[in-house]
Amino acid sequence: MWKKGKTFKVALLVILVGIVIVPIVLIQANKYIYKNRVSTYLIEKKGFVKEDIESIEGKLGSLPTFYVIVTFKNEPDVKYMYFAHDNNVFQFDYQITDEGQREGIKEEDLKNYNPRS
Protein backbone atom coordinates (compact mmCIF):
# COMPACT_ATOMS: atom_id res chain seq x y z
CA MET A 1 0.00 0.00 0.00
CA TRP A 2 1.21 3.52 -0.79
CA LYS A 3 2.11 5.87 1.94
CA LYS A 4 0.53 9.31 2.07
CA GLY A 5 3.89 10.94 1.29
CA LYS A 6 4.32 8.94 -1.91
CA THR A 7 0.76 9.68 -3.03
CA PHE A 8 1.32 13.37 -2.40
CA LYS A 9 4.54 13.34 -4.44
CA VAL A 10 2.86 11.59 -7.37
CA ALA A 11 -0.08 14.01 -7.27
CA LEU A 12 2.30 16.97 -7.15
CA LEU A 13 4.27 15.59 -10.10
CA VAL A 14 1.08 15.11 -12.13
CA ILE A 15 -0.01 18.68 -11.35
CA LEU A 16 3.39 20.12 -12.28
CA VAL A 17 3.52 18.17 -15.54
CA GLY A 18 0.01 19.40 -16.33
CA ILE A 19 0.98 23.00 -15.64
CA VAL A 20 3.84 22.69 -18.13
CA ILE A 21 2.27 20.54 -20.84
CA VAL A 22 -1.27 21.97 -21.05
CA PRO A 23 -0.19 25.51 -22.06
CA ILE A 24 2.19 24.13 -24.68
CA VAL A 25 -0.55 21.97 -26.18
CA LEU A 26 -3.04 24.87 -26.14
CA ILE A 27 -0.58 27.20 -27.88
CA GLN A 28 0.20 24.66 -30.60
CA ALA A 29 -3.51 23.91 -31.08
CA ASN A 30 -4.36 27.61 -31.45
CA LYS A 31 -1.56 28.16 -33.95
CA TYR A 32 -2.94 25.26 -35.99
CA ILE A 33 -6.53 26.56 -35.74
CA TYR A 34 -5.58 30.07 -36.89
CA LYS A 35 -3.43 28.69 -39.71
CA ASN A 36 -6.42 26.67 -40.95
CA ARG A 37 -8.77 29.65 -40.69
CA VAL A 38 -6.47 31.78 -42.84
CA SER A 39 -5.87 28.96 -45.31
CA THR A 40 -9.62 28.40 -45.69
CA TYR A 41 -10.20 32.15 -46.05
CA LEU A 42 -7.57 32.52 -48.77
CA ILE A 43 -8.82 29.54 -50.76
CA GLU A 44 -12.58 29.84 -50.30
CA LYS A 45 -13.08 33.62 -50.09
CA LYS A 46 -10.10 35.12 -51.89
CA GLY A 47 -9.86 32.61 -54.74
CA PHE A 48 -6.30 31.41 -54.20
CA VAL A 49 -5.38 27.80 -54.82
CA LYS A 50 -3.03 25.83 -52.58
CA GLU A 51 -0.32 26.07 -55.21
CA ASP A 52 -0.34 29.90 -54.88
CA ILE A 53 0.77 29.66 -51.26
CA GLU A 54 4.43 28.95 -50.55
CA SER A 55 4.05 28.76 -46.78
CA ILE A 56 1.57 29.49 -44.04
CA GLU A 57 2.49 29.47 -40.36
CA GLY A 58 0.59 30.19 -37.17
CA LYS A 59 2.46 32.40 -34.69
CA LEU A 60 2.13 33.39 -31.06
CA GLY A 61 2.63 37.11 -30.58
CA SER A 62 1.66 39.69 -28.02
CA LEU A 63 -1.06 41.69 -29.77
CA PRO A 64 -2.70 40.09 -31.60
CA THR A 65 -2.07 37.04 -29.47
CA PHE A 66 -2.19 34.67 -32.42
CA TYR A 67 -1.60 35.61 -36.03
CA VAL A 68 -0.58 33.89 -39.24
CA ILE A 69 2.28 34.59 -41.64
CA VAL A 70 1.66 33.79 -45.29
CA THR A 71 4.22 33.77 -48.08
CA PHE A 72 2.89 33.56 -51.63
CA LYS A 73 4.84 31.88 -54.43
CA ASN A 74 4.60 34.97 -56.62
CA GLU A 75 6.20 37.07 -53.84
CA PRO A 76 8.68 34.90 -51.92
CA ASP A 77 10.38 37.95 -50.41
CA VAL A 78 7.26 39.30 -48.70
CA LYS A 79 5.59 37.91 -45.59
CA TYR A 80 1.95 38.88 -45.09
CA MET A 81 0.44 38.87 -41.61
CA TYR A 82 -3.18 37.84 -41.07
CA PHE A 83 -5.46 38.23 -38.07
CA ALA A 84 -7.79 35.25 -37.65
CA HIS A 85 -9.86 35.57 -34.49
CA ASP A 86 -13.52 34.61 -34.24
CA ASN A 87 -14.94 34.69 -37.75
CA ASN A 88 -12.86 37.69 -38.77
CA VAL A 89 -9.90 37.08 -41.03
CA PHE A 90 -7.99 39.94 -42.56
CA GLN A 91 -4.54 40.98 -43.60
CA PHE A 92 -3.09 43.53 -41.21
CA ASP A 93 0.56 43.95 -42.16
CA TYR A 94 3.41 42.78 -44.33
CA GLN A 95 7.16 42.49 -44.02
CA ILE A 96 9.64 42.64 -46.87
CA THR A 97 12.54 40.27 -46.24
CA ASP A 98 16.14 41.46 -46.34
CA GLU A 99 16.49 39.93 -49.81
CA GLY A 100 13.40 41.80 -50.98
CA GLN A 101 14.76 45.05 -49.60
CA ARG A 102 18.04 44.49 -51.47
CA GLU A 103 15.97 43.96 -54.62
CA GLY A 104 14.22 47.26 -53.96
CA ILE A 105 10.68 45.95 -53.39
CA LYS A 106 8.37 48.73 -52.21
CA GLU A 107 4.77 48.74 -51.00
CA GLU A 108 3.46 49.81 -54.40
CA ASP A 109 5.12 46.71 -55.94
CA LEU A 110 3.24 44.25 -53.71
CA LYS A 111 0.93 41.91 -55.58
CA ASN A 112 -0.95 40.44 -52.62
CA TYR A 113 -1.23 43.45 -50.32
CA ASN A 114 -4.85 44.03 -49.46
CA PRO A 115 -5.17 45.26 -45.86
CA ARG A 116 -8.43 44.93 -43.97
CA SER A 117 -9.98 42.86 -46.72
The 8 nearest C-alpha neighbors of each residue, nearest first, counted from 0:
[[1, 2, 3, 5, 6, 4, 7, 9],
 [2, 0, 5, 3, 6, 4, 7, 9],
 [1, 3, 5, 4, 6, 0, 7, 8],
 [2, 4, 6, 5, 7, 1, 8, 0],
 [5, 3, 7, 2, 6, 8, 1, 9],
 [4, 6, 8, 7, 2, 3, 9, 1],
 [7, 5, 3, 9, 8, 4, 10, 2],
 [6, 8, 10, 4, 5, 9, 11, 3],
 [9, 7, 11, 5, 6, 10, 12, 4],
 [8, 10, 12, 6, 11, 7, 13, 5],
 [11, 9, 7, 13, 12, 8, 6, 14],
 [10, 12, 8, 14, 9, 13, 7, 15],
 [11, 13, 9, 15, 10, 14, 16, 8],
 [14, 12, 10, 16, 11, 15, 17, 9],
 [15, 13, 17, 11, 12, 16, 18, 10],
 [14, 16, 18, 12, 17, 13, 11, 19],
 [15, 17, 13, 19, 18, 14, 20, 12],
 [18, 16, 14, 20, 15, 19, 21, 13],
 [17, 19, 15, 16, 20, 21, 14, 22],
 [20, 18, 16, 17, 21, 22, 15, 23],
 [19, 21, 17, 23, 22, 18, 16, 24],
 [20, 22, 24, 23, 17, 19, 18, 25],
 [23, 21, 25, 24, 20, 26, 19, 18],
 [22, 24, 26, 20, 21, 25, 27, 19],
 [23, 25, 21, 27, 22, 26, 28, 20],
 [26, 24, 22, 28, 23, 27, 29, 21],
 [27, 25, 29, 23, 28, 24, 22, 30],
 [26, 28, 30, 24, 29, 25, 31, 23],
 [29, 27, 25, 31, 26, 30, 24, 32],
 [30, 28, 32, 26, 31, 27, 33, 25],
 [29, 31, 57, 27, 33, 28, 32, 58],
 [30, 32, 34, 28, 29, 33, 57, 35],
 [33, 31, 29, 35, 34, 30, 28, 36],
 [34, 32, 36, 30, 35, 31, 83, 29],
 [33, 35, 57, 31, 37, 32, 36, 67],
 [36, 34, 38, 32, 33, 37, 39, 31],
 [37, 35, 33, 39, 38, 34, 40, 32],
 [36, 38, 40, 34, 39, 35, 41, 33],
 [37, 39, 35, 41, 40, 36, 34, 42],
 [38, 40, 36, 42, 37, 41, 43, 35],
 [41, 39, 37, 44, 43, 38, 42, 36],
 [42, 40, 45, 38, 39, 47, 44, 43],
 [41, 43, 47, 46, 39, 40, 48, 45],
 [42, 44, 40, 39, 41, 46, 45, 47],
 [45, 43, 40, 46, 41, 42, 39, 47],
 [44, 46, 41, 47, 42, 43, 40, 39],
 [47, 45, 42, 44, 43, 41, 48, 40],
 [48, 46, 42, 41, 45, 51, 49, 43],
 [47, 49, 50, 51, 42, 46, 52, 41],
 [50, 48, 51, 52, 47, 42, 53, 38],
 [49, 51, 48, 52, 53, 72, 47, 71],
 [52, 50, 49, 48, 72, 71, 47, 53],
 [53, 51, 71, 50, 49, 72, 54, 70],
 [52, 54, 72, 71, 70, 51, 55, 50],
 [55, 53, 70, 52, 69, 56, 71, 68],
 [54, 56, 69, 68, 70, 34, 67, 57],
 [57, 55, 68, 67, 34, 58, 69, 54],
 [56, 58, 30, 67, 34, 66, 31, 33],
 [59, 57, 66, 65, 67, 30, 60, 56],
 [58, 60, 65, 64, 66, 61, 30, 57],
 [61, 59, 64, 65, 62, 63, 58, 66],
 [60, 62, 64, 63, 59, 65, 66, 58],
 [63, 61, 64, 60, 65, 66, 59, 82],
 [62, 64, 65, 61, 60, 66, 82, 59],
 [63, 65, 62, 61, 60, 59, 66, 58],
 [66, 64, 59, 63, 58, 60, 30, 67],
 [65, 67, 82, 58, 81, 57, 63, 83],
 [66, 68, 57, 81, 56, 80, 58, 34],
 [69, 67, 80, 56, 79, 55, 78, 81],
 [70, 68, 55, 79, 78, 54, 80, 67],
 [69, 71, 78, 54, 53, 75, 52, 79],
 [70, 72, 52, 53, 74, 73, 51, 75],
 [71, 73, 53, 74, 75, 51, 52, 70],
 [72, 74, 71, 75, 51, 110, 52, 53],
 [75, 73, 71, 72, 76, 77, 70, 110],
 [76, 74, 72, 77, 71, 70, 73, 53],
 [77, 75, 99, 96, 74, 95, 98, 78],
 [76, 78, 95, 75, 94, 74, 96, 70],
 [79, 77, 70, 94, 93, 69, 68, 95],
 [80, 78, 93, 69, 68, 92, 70, 94],
 [79, 81, 68, 92, 67, 93, 90, 91],
 [82, 80, 90, 67, 89, 91, 66, 83],
 [81, 83, 66, 89, 88, 90, 84, 91],
 [84, 82, 88, 33, 87, 81, 37, 66],
 [83, 85, 87, 86, 82, 88, 33, 65],
 [86, 84, 87, 83, 88, 36, 33, 82],
 [85, 87, 84, 88, 83, 36, 40, 89],
 [88, 86, 85, 84, 83, 89, 82, 36],
 [89, 87, 83, 82, 86, 37, 84, 81],
 [90, 88, 115, 82, 116, 81, 91, 87],
 [89, 91, 81, 114, 115, 80, 92, 82],
 [90, 92, 114, 81, 80, 115, 89, 82],
 [93, 91, 80, 79, 90, 114, 94, 81],
 [92, 94, 79, 78, 80, 95, 77, 91],
 [93, 95, 78, 77, 96, 79, 92, 80],
 [94, 96, 77, 99, 76, 100, 78, 97],
 [97, 95, 99, 76, 98, 77, 94, 100],
 [96, 98, 100, 99, 101, 95, 76, 102],
 [99, 97, 101, 96, 100, 102, 76, 95],
 [100, 98, 76, 102, 96, 101, 97, 104],
 [99, 101, 103, 97, 102, 98, 104, 96],
 [102, 100, 98, 103, 99, 97, 104, 96],
 [101, 103, 99, 100, 104, 98, 97, 76],
 [102, 104, 100, 101, 105, 99, 98, 108],
 [105, 103, 99, 100, 102, 108, 106, 95],
 [106, 104, 108, 107, 103, 109, 100, 95],
 [107, 105, 108, 109, 104, 112, 95, 93],
 [106, 108, 105, 109, 104, 110, 112, 111],
 [109, 107, 105, 106, 104, 110, 112, 111],
 [110, 108, 106, 107, 112, 111, 105, 104],
 [109, 111, 112, 108, 74, 73, 107, 113],
 [112, 110, 109, 113, 71, 74, 79, 73],
 [113, 111, 109, 110, 114, 93, 79, 90],
 [112, 114, 116, 111, 90, 115, 91, 89],
 [115, 113, 90, 91, 116, 112, 89, 92],
 [116, 114, 89, 90, 91, 113, 88, 92],
 [115, 114, 89, 113, 90, 88, 91, 45]]
